[in-house]
């Protein structure tokens, strides 16, 4: 059956009644003198002929005033992403990952060595990264050992592989658990030539992408690498946050605990020497830990949702 011929005037009338006046298609059919089933085809033709043009006002997904306040009060770079109220945690992570990806990709474009930790928000970010061009000379380095024997999609090993594949660069992996059973075993692992080579490259990184945990919201507790007794010991030591498997106090200094000599990861001292240290996270519950990390020179940039940024500024006040 051939398509009925409608002139522009008929199509504009149908489009006006539908898009501007909000009439139902059944009523439009009566006013335009066609069947209801033909109204949908008329609206499609109006778009095809350019009689209906849909425009969307420019939307900035970043909260620039919050970014500026973070820069002014805390002296850090920040990418603060606007989020719709009431979103579940996973949906907020996806929002932050989607809209922060261009800024983070630009940072990666200028780096030769990128140290990468894990985390769910980090995974949401990495999934959205789109390189402008291949970087075969770039090196991506796993910044901490594996949390347990079955690394997940948001662990540093997997995210590092994805980043290296995206940019066509080299990936260096730490083939070891993040937390070893005792200091002696850790010392032997760190003495291996392979591990020493990776640790040396980590110390020369010019960009670090890391997560920040708390004592009650840490992947090490979630995956039962640490027990409730371990948590009590860390609390007694003054720990307020965790980064790269290393627990730090309110001044951003690593706490003196038995775990300190059992961790295989980029050290906090070495992290401080990296030019751009980016914390990637969502949520208000991490505000005190993030503030401590900034105070201790462990972070000088953030990728965060606006709720988390607002909480951080509130704690800073």
C-alpha positions in Angstrom: 0.0 0.0 0.0 1.4 3.4 -1.0 2.0 6.0 1.7 -0.7 8.7 1.7 0.4 12.1 0.4 0.2 14.8 3.1 1.2 18.4 2.4 3.3 20.3 4.9 0.3 22.3 6.1 -1.4 19.1 7.2 1.7 17.7 8.9 2.3 21.0 10.8 -1.3 21.0 12.0 -1.0 17.5 13.3 2.4 18.2 14.9 1.0 21.4 16.5 -2.0 19.6 18.0 0.2 16.8 19.4 3.5 18.4 20.5 2.2 21.9 21.6 -1.4 21.4 22.5 -1.0 17.9 23.9 -4.1 16.4 22.3 -4.5 12.6 22.1 -4.0 11.1 18.7 -7.7 10.0 18.4 -8.8 13.6 18.7 -6.1 14.8 16.3 -7.4 12.3 13.7 -10.8 13.9 13.9 -9.5 17.4 13.5 -7.2 16.6 10.7 -9.8 14.2 9.1 -7.7 11.1 9.1 -7.9 7.8 11.1 -6.1 7.6 14.4 -3.7 5.0 13.0 -2.5 7.6 10.4 -1.7 10.3 12.9 1.4 8.4 14.1 2.6 8.2 10.5 2.0 11.9 10.0 4.0 12.8 13.1 6.9 10.6 11.8 6.7 12.3 8.4 6.8 15.7 10.0 10.1 14.8 11.7 11.5 13.3 8.5 10.7 16.5 6.6 12.3 18.6 9.2 9.0 20.3 10.2 9.5 19.1 13.8 12.9 19.7 15.3 13.6 18.6 18.9 16.0 20.7 20.8 17.4 20.2 24.3 18.9 23.1 26.3 22.6 22.7 27.2 23.0 20.7 30.4 26.2 20.8 32.4 26.5 17.5 34.4 29.1 19.0 36.7 28.4 21.2 39.7 30.9 24.0 39.0 30.2 26.0 42.2 31.0 23.0 44.4 34.1 22.3 42.3 35.3 25.8 42.8 34.6 25.7 46.6 36.5 22.5 46.9 39.4 24.1 45.1 39.3 27.2 47.2 38.8 25.6 50.6 40.9 22.4 50.2 43.2 23.3 47.4 42.2 20.3 45.2 41.0 19.7 41.6 37.5 18.3 41.6 35.0 16.8 39.1 31.7 17.0 41.0 28.8 15.3 39.2 25.2 16.3 39.6 22.9 13.4 40.5 19.1 13.1 40.7 17.7 12.7 44.2 16.7 9.3 45.4 19.1 7.3 43.2 20.4 3.9 44.4 24.1 3.7 45.1 24.7 1.7 41.9 22.8 4.3 39.8 24.8 7.1 41.3 28.1 5.3 40.5 26.9 4.9 36.9 26.0 8.6 36.7 29.4 9.7 38.1 31.2 7.3 35.8 29.4 8.4 32.6 29.8 12.1 33.1 33.2 12.2 34.7 34.8 10.0 32.0 35.8 12.8 29.6 37.7 14.7 32.3 39.5 11.5 33.6 40.3 10.4 30.0 42.0 13.8 29.5 44.1 13.2 32.6 45.1 9.8 31.3 46.0 11.2 27.9 48.8 13.3 29.5 50.2 10.5 31.8 53.0 8.1 31.0 52.4 5.8 34.0 49.0 5.3 35.5 48.6 3.6 38.9 45.2 2.0 39.3 43.4 0.7 42.4 39.9 -0.9 42.5 36.4 0.0 43.5 32.9 -0.1 42.2 32.8 3.6 41.3 36.2 3.1 39.6 34.7 0.3 37.6 31.7 2.5 36.5 34.2 5.1 35.4 36.5 2.8 33.5 33.6 1.3 31.6 32.8 4.8 30.2 36.3 5.9 29.2 36.9 6.5 25.5 40.5 7.2 24.4 41.0 10.0 21.9 43.9 8.0 20.4 46.0 4.9 21.2 48.9 5.4 23.7 51.2 2.4 23.0 53.9 4.0 25.2 51.7 4.4 28.2 52.0 2.0 31.1 49.1 1.0 33.4 50.2 -0.4 36.8 48.2 -2.4 39.3 48.6 -0.4 42.5 47.8 -3.1 45.0 47.7 -6.9 45.2 44.5 -9.0 44.8 42.0 -8.8 47.6 41.3 -12.5 47.5 41.7 -15.5 45.3 38.9 -14.6 42.9 39.3 -11.0 41.7 36.1 -9.4 40.6 35.3 -6.9 37.8 36.0 -4.0 40.1 39.3 -5.1 41.4 42.6 -3.4 40.4 43.9 -6.3 38.3 40.8 -6.3 36.0 40.4 -2.5 35.8 44.1 -2.2 35.0 43.8 -4.7 32.1 40.8 -2.8 30.7 42.6 0.5 30.8 45.7 -0.8 29.1 43.6 -2.4 26.5 41.6 0.8 25.8 44.8 2.8 25.3 46.8 0.0 23.7 49.5 0.4 26.4 51.3 -2.0 28.7 49.9 -3.5 31.8 52.0 -4.4 34.8 50.4 -6.6 37.4 51.1 -7.3 41.1 50.7 -11.1 41.2 50.3 -11.3 44.9 47.6 -11.0 47.6 47.1 -7.4 48.9 47.4 -8.5 52.5 49.7 -11.4 53.3 49.5 -13.5 56.5 52.6 -12.2 58.2 55.4 -9.7 57.8 58.0 -12.3 57.0 56.0 -13.6 54.0 55.4 -10.1 52.8 59.1 -9.3 53.1 59.9 -12.4 50.9 57.3 -11.4 48.3 58.6 -7.8 48.1 62.1 -9.3 47.6 61.0 -11.0 44.4 62.5 -9.4 41.3 59.2 -9.4 39.5 57.4 -7.6 42.4 60.3 -5.2 42.8 60.1 -4.2 39.2 56.4 -3.4 39.4 56.9 -1.5 42.7 59.6 0.6 41.1 57.3 1.5 38.2 54.5 2.4 40.7 56.9 4.8 42.4 57.4 6.6 39.0 53.7 7.0 38.2 52.5 10.5 37.3 48.8 9.7 37.8 47.1 7.5 40.4 43.4 6.6 40.4 42.4 5.3 43.8 39.4 4.6 46.0 38.9 5.6 49.7 37.3 3.3 52.2 36.3 3.7 55.8 36.5 1.2 58.7 32.8 0.3 58.2 32.8 0.5 54.4 35.9 -1.2 53.1 36.2 -4.0 50.5 38.5 -5.8 52.9 35.7 -6.1 55.5 33.1 -6.9 52.8 35.2 -9.7 51.4 36.1 -10.9 55.0 39.8 -10.4 54.5 39.7 -8.6 57.9 37.7 -9.8 60.9 35.8 -7.8 63.5 38.8 -8.2 65.8 41.0 -6.6 63.1 38.5 -3.8 62.9 38.7 -3.2 66.7 42.5 -3.1 66.5 42.3 -0.6 63.6 39.9 1.6 65.5 42.1 1.6 68.6 45.1 2.7 66.4 43.1 5.8 65.3 42.4 4.7 61.8 39.7 6.7 60.0 40.2 5.5 56.4 41.7 3.0 54.1 43.5 3.4 50.7 45.4 0.7 48.8 45.0 -1.6 51.8 46.7 0.9 54.0 44.9 2.4 57.0 45.5 6.0 57.9 44.5 8.4 60.7 42.9 11.9 60.8 46.2 13.5 59.6 46.5 11.1 56.7 49.4 9.2 58.2 49.6 5.5 58.1 48.6 3.8 61.4 51.2 1.7 63.1 49.5 -1.7 63.2 50.5 -5.2 62.3 48.9 -4.8 58.9 51.3 -2.1 57.9 54.0 -4.7 57.3 51.7 -7.2 55.6 50.5 -5.1 52.6 51.7 -5.3 49.1 50.7 -2.1 47.4 51.9 1.4 46.5 53.0 2.9 49.8 51.5 6.1 51.1 54.9 7.8 51.1 55.3 7.0 47.4 51.7 8.0 46.6 52.4 11.5 48.0 55.1 11.9 45.3 52.8 11.2 42.4 51.8 14.6 40.7 48.1 13.9 40.4 46.4 11.6 42.9 42.7 11.2 42.1 40.2 9.8 44.6 37.2 8.2 42.9 34.1 7.6 45.0 30.5 8.4 45.9 28.7 9.0 49.1 28.7 11.2 52.2 29.9 8.5 54.5 33.5 8.8 53.3 33.8 12.5 53.9 36.0 12.3 57.0 38.3 9.7 55.4 38.6 11.8 52.3 39.3 14.9 54.3 42.1 13.1 56.2 43.6 11.8 52.9 43.7 15.4 51.6 45.2 16.7 54.8 47.9 14.0 54.6 48.8 14.8 50.9 47.4 11.4 49.7 44.9 13.1 47.3 44.9 16.3 45.4 42.0 15.6 43.0 38.5 14.1 43.3 35.9 12.5 41.2 32.8 12.5 43.3 29.0 13.0 43.4 27.6 16.3 44.6 26.2 14.7 47.8 29.6 13.4 48.7 31.2 16.8 47.8 28.7 18.7 50.0 29.4 16.4 52.9 33.1 16.8 52.5 32.8 20.6 52.6 30.5 20.4 55.7 33.1 18.3 57.5 35.8 20.7 56.4 33.9 23.6 58.0 
